[in-house]
Amino acid sequence: MATVDVKTLTAPVGIVRLLEVVFTCVTFSLAASATTAFWVWCMFSWGFCFSITFLVLLLELIRVHAKLPISWTDFTTAFAMLATLMVLAASIIFPVSINCSTCGRQIGATITSILAFILYAVEVGLTRAKTGELSGFLSTVPGLLKVLEAFVACIIFICLGNIDYYVIPWLQWCVTVYSICFIFTLLVIILTIFRLLALSAPLKKVLTCCNVLAVLMYMTAVVAWPLYSIRNTPRPSPCPRFCLWDNLVVITFMTGFNLIAYIIDTVYLIRDIVVMSMSVSI
């Protein structure tokens, strides 16, 4: 029989999650009447974050989360990181796409969305594993970076929608890089949440090798994508907001951003391996 644990709502993380539910609910309520180019994406982001946060609160309140066959800490931390990125993206895209300085409801939705983003970022800070603390992999910096890498790859895939990349071999290679790295990252996240991945020293070495390979592959994509997609191709005129050329630029930027994320991820994993080997030798 489920028992009610009110303390989960009065703890710092519980209070933050309650505020997240309120602000995401208010945001998609205010934005419901505005139909913009990326309105569906923004509404999905706010609605998805609201639903999962409410579900997390409910499961912890009735103490059912402990009976689930998943790593609850990894799941909640990974979701908080994902929600932070999704709400941040919506907070930027929504006001840019509406282009209306006198629309009160849309301005209000933007403000509450930014506040929701700040709250999710605070939750990540509260649930992230501290130095020397035993926790799940996704609660560590490399784990959070895995969520970031997967999210950035999703943005790249969204922007690829109307691009004829298959006509140029090097662009095909770039899409292959994005896909392989995304699948591997997503697999690590899923296996960790379902407790099928025990992060031992040998496994960290395997992850480090895969990360080094991902860095090398992304380095080729950072050069090849802008070289074969936007080089010597100025922005057409007229080019409405979020036109095809803009998508090419976004992919270029996100490719470089993900390269940096994979480099930092690799550095952290190498540092962890060195620390673990030194502690064993002592």
C-alpha positions as CSV (number, residue, x, y, z in Angstrom):
1,M,0.0,0.0,0.0
2,A,1.3,3.4,-1.0
3,T,2.1,5.9,1.8
4,V,2.2,9.7,1.5
5,D,5.5,11.4,2.2
6,V,4.8,15.2,2.5
7,K,8.4,15.9,3.3
8,T,9.3,15.4,-0.4
9,L,7.3,18.6,-1.1
10,T,8.9,20.7,1.6
11,A,12.5,19.7,0.8
12,P,14.5,22.2,-1.3
13,V,14.3,20.0,-4.4
14,G,10.5,19.4,-3.8
15,I,9.8,23.2,-3.6
16,V,11.8,23.8,-6.8
17,R,9.8,21.1,-8.6
18,L,6.5,22.6,-7.4
19,L,7.5,26.0,-8.8
20,E,8.6,24.3,-12.1
21,V,5.1,22.8,-12.4
22,V,3.5,26.2,-11.8
23,F,5.6,28.1,-14.2
24,T,5.5,25.6,-17.0
25,C,1.7,25.3,-16.7
26,V,1.4,29.1,-16.8
27,T,3.7,29.3,-19.7
28,F,1.9,27.0,-22.1
29,S,-1.4,28.4,-21.0
30,L,-0.3,32.0,-22.0
31,A,1.4,30.8,-25.2
32,A,-1.5,28.6,-26.4
33,S,-3.1,31.3,-28.5
34,A,0.1,32.2,-30.4
35,T,0.8,30.1,-33.5
36,T,4.4,30.7,-34.7
37,A,6.8,28.7,-36.8
38,F,8.1,26.7,-33.8
39,W,5.0,27.0,-31.7
40,V,4.5,23.2,-31.7
41,W,8.0,22.6,-30.5
42,C,7.7,25.2,-27.7
43,M,4.3,23.9,-26.6
44,F,5.7,20.4,-26.5
45,S,8.7,21.4,-24.5
46,W,6.6,23.2,-21.8
47,G,3.9,20.5,-21.8
48,F,6.4,17.6,-21.6
49,C,8.4,19.2,-18.8
50,F,5.2,20.0,-16.9
51,S,3.9,16.4,-17.2
52,I,7.2,14.6,-16.2
53,T,7.9,17.0,-13.3
54,F,4.3,16.5,-12.0
55,L,4.8,12.7,-12.4
56,V,8.1,12.8,-10.4
57,L,6.4,14.8,-7.6
58,L,3.5,12.4,-7.5
59,L,5.6,9.2,-7.4
60,E,7.9,10.6,-4.7
61,L,4.9,11.8,-2.7
62,I,3.3,8.4,-2.6
63,R,6.8,6.7,-2.4
64,V,6.3,4.5,-5.4
65,H,9.5,5.6,-7.1
66,A,11.6,3.3,-4.9
67,K,9.7,0.3,-6.4
68,L,10.5,1.2,-10.0
69,P,13.1,-0.9,-11.8
70,I,15.2,2.2,-12.7
71,S,17.9,4.3,-11.1
72,W,15.6,7.1,-9.8
73,T,18.5,9.5,-9.1
74,D,19.9,9.0,-12.6
75,F,16.4,9.5,-14.1
76,T,15.5,12.6,-12.2
77,T,18.9,14.3,-12.7
78,A,18.9,13.4,-16.4
79,F,15.4,14.7,-16.8
80,A,16.2,18.0,-15.0
81,M,19.2,18.5,-17.3
82,L,17.0,17.7,-20.4
83,A,14.2,20.0,-19.1
84,T,16.8,22.8,-18.6
85,L,17.9,22.6,-22.2
86,M,14.4,22.2,-23.7
87,V,13.0,25.2,-21.7
88,L,16.1,27.3,-22.5
89,A,15.6,26.5,-26.2
90,A,11.9,27.4,-26.0
91,S,12.6,30.6,-24.1
92,I,14.9,31.7,-27.0
93,I,12.9,30.4,-30.0
94,F,9.4,31.5,-28.9
95,P,10.1,35.3,-28.5
96,V,12.2,35.3,-31.7
97,S,9.5,33.7,-33.7
98,I,6.6,35.8,-32.6
99,N,8.3,39.2,-33.2
100,C,5.6,41.1,-31.4
101,S,6.6,43.7,-28.7
102,T,3.0,44.5,-27.8
103,C,1.6,41.0,-27.3
104,G,1.1,40.8,-23.5
105,R,0.4,37.1,-23.3
106,Q,3.4,36.1,-25.4
107,I,5.7,38.4,-23.4
108,G,4.3,36.9,-20.2
109,A,4.9,33.4,-21.6
110,T,8.5,34.3,-22.4
111,I,9.1,35.6,-18.8
112,T,7.6,32.6,-17.1
113,S,9.5,30.3,-19.5
114,I,12.8,32.0,-18.5
115,L,11.9,31.6,-14.8
116,A,11.1,27.9,-15.4
117,F,14.5,27.5,-17.1
118,I,16.2,29.0,-14.0
119,L,14.3,26.6,-11.7
120,Y,15.3,23.6,-13.7
121,A,19.0,24.8,-13.7
122,V,18.7,25.1,-9.9
123,E,17.4,21.6,-9.7
124,V,20.4,20.3,-11.7
125,G,22.6,22.0,-9.2
126,L,20.8,20.5,-6.3
127,T,20.8,17.0,-7.6
128,R,24.2,16.9,-9.2
129,A,26.7,14.7,-7.5
130,K,29.3,16.5,-5.4
131,T,33.0,15.7,-5.5
132,G,33.7,12.4,-3.6
133,E,30.0,11.6,-3.4
134,L,28.7,8.1,-4.4
135,S,25.9,8.5,-6.9
136,G,24.7,7.4,-10.3
137,F,26.6,8.2,-13.5
138,L,24.1,10.6,-14.9
139,S,24.4,12.7,-11.7
140,T,28.1,13.4,-12.5
141,V,29.5,16.0,-14.9
142,P,30.2,13.4,-17.7
143,G,26.6,12.0,-17.2
144,L,25.1,15.5,-17.5
145,L,27.3,16.1,-20.6
146,K,25.8,13.0,-22.2
147,V,22.4,14.5,-21.9
148,L,23.7,17.7,-23.4
149,E,25.3,15.9,-26.3
150,A,22.1,14.0,-27.1
151,F,20.0,17.2,-26.9
152,V,22.3,19.1,-29.2
153,A,22.2,16.2,-31.7
154,C,18.4,16.3,-31.6
155,I,18.5,20.0,-32.6
156,I,20.8,19.2,-35.5
157,F,18.4,16.4,-36.7
158,I,15.5,18.9,-36.5
159,C,17.4,21.4,-38.7
160,L,18.3,18.7,-41.2
161,G,14.6,18.2,-42.1
162,N,14.5,20.1,-45.4
163,I,18.2,19.9,-46.3
164,D,19.3,17.8,-49.3
165,Y,22.5,16.6,-47.6
166,Y,22.4,13.3,-49.5
167,V,23.6,14.9,-52.7
168,I,27.1,15.7,-51.3
169,P,29.2,12.8,-49.9
170,W,30.9,14.9,-47.2
171,L,27.5,16.1,-45.9
172,Q,26.4,12.5,-45.8
173,W,29.5,11.8,-43.7
174,C,28.6,14.6,-41.3
175,V,25.1,13.2,-40.8
176,T,26.6,9.8,-40.2
177,V,28.8,11.3,-37.5
178,Y,25.8,12.9,-35.8
179,S,23.8,9.7,-35.9
180,I,26.5,7.3,-34.7
181,C,27.5,9.6,-31.7
182,F,23.8,10.2,-30.9
183,I,22.9,6.5,-30.8
184,F,25.9,5.7,-28.6
185,T,25.2,8.5,-26.2
186,L,21.5,7.6,-26.0
187,L,22.3,4.0,-25.4
188,V,24.6,5.0,-22.5
189,I,21.8,7.1,-21.0
190,I,19.1,4.4,-21.3
191,L,21.3,1.6,-20.0
192,T,22.3,3.7,-17.0
193,I,18.8,4.6,-16.1
194,F,17.7,1.0,-16.2
195,R,20.7,-0.1,-14.1
196,L,22.2,-2.1,-16.9
197,L,25.4,-0.2,-16.9
198,A,27.7,-0.5,-13.9
199,L,30.4,2.2,-14.3
200,S,33.5,0.4,-13.3
201,A,37.1,1.4,-14.2
202,P,37.3,-0.9,-17.3
203,L,34.0,0.5,-18.6
204,K,35.1,4.1,-18.1
205,K,38.1,3.2,-20.2
206,V,35.8,1.9,-22.9
207,L,33.7,5.1,-22.7
208,T,36.8,7.2,-22.9
209,C,38.0,5.4,-26.1
210,C,34.5,5.9,-27.6
211,N,34.6,9.6,-26.6
212,V,38.0,10.1,-28.2
213,L,36.6,8.5,-31.4
214,A,33.6,10.8,-31.2
215,V,35.9,13.9,-30.8
216,L,37.9,12.9,-33.9
217,M,34.7,12.3,-35.9
218,Y,33.2,15.6,-34.8
219,M,36.4,17.4,-35.7
220,T,35.9,16.3,-39.3
221,A,32.3,17.4,-39.2
222,V,33.2,20.8,-37.9
223,V,35.4,21.4,-40.9
224,A,33.3,19.6,-43.6
225,W,29.8,20.9,-42.8
226,P,30.4,24.6,-43.2
227,L,32.8,23.9,-46.0
228,Y,30.3,22.0,-48.2
229,S,27.1,23.7,-47.0
230,I,27.5,27.4,-46.6
231,R,30.9,28.3,-47.9
232,N,30.5,30.9,-50.7
233,T,26.8,30.8,-50.2
234,P,25.6,34.2,-48.8
235,R,22.3,34.5,-47.0
236,P,19.6,34.7,-49.8
237,S,17.3,37.7,-50.0
238,P,14.5,37.5,-49.2
239,C,15.1,34.9,-46.5
240,P,12.3,34.7,-43.9
241,R,13.1,33.9,-40.3
242,F,14.3,30.3,-39.8
243,C,14.8,29.7,-43.6
244,L,17.0,26.9,-45.0
245,W,20.2,29.0,-44.8
246,D,19.6,29.7,-41.1
247,N,19.2,26.0,-40.5
248,L,22.6,25.4,-42.1
249,V,24.2,28.0,-39.8
250,V,22.5,26.5,-36.7
251,I,23.9,23.0,-37.6
252,T,27.4,24.6,-38.1
253,F,27.2,26.2,-34.6
254,M,25.7,23.1,-32.9
255,T,28.4,20.9,-34.5
256,G,31.1,23.0,-32.9
257,F,29.2,23.2,-29.6
258,N,28.9,19.4,-29.4
259,L,32.6,19.0,-30.3
260,I,33.4,21.1,-27.2
261,A,31.0,19.0,-25.1
262,Y,32.6,15.7,-26.2
263,I,36.1,17.1,-25.5
264,I,35.1,18.2,-21.9
265,D,33.4,14.9,-21.4
266,T,36.6,13.0,-22.4
267,V,38.7,15.2,-20.1
268,Y,36.5,14.4,-17.1
269,L,36.5,10.7,-17.9
270,I,40.3,10.6,-18.2
271,R,40.6,12.5,-14.9
272,D,38.3,10.0,-13.2
273,I,40.3,7.1,-14.5
274,V,43.6,8.7,-13.2
275,V,42.0,9.4,-9.8
276,M,40.7,5.8,-9.5
277,S,44.0,4.3,-10.5
278,M,45.9,6.4,-8.0
279,S,43.5,5.5,-5.2
280,V,43.9,1.8,-6.0
281,S,47.7,2.0,-6.0
282,I,47.6,3.8,-2.6
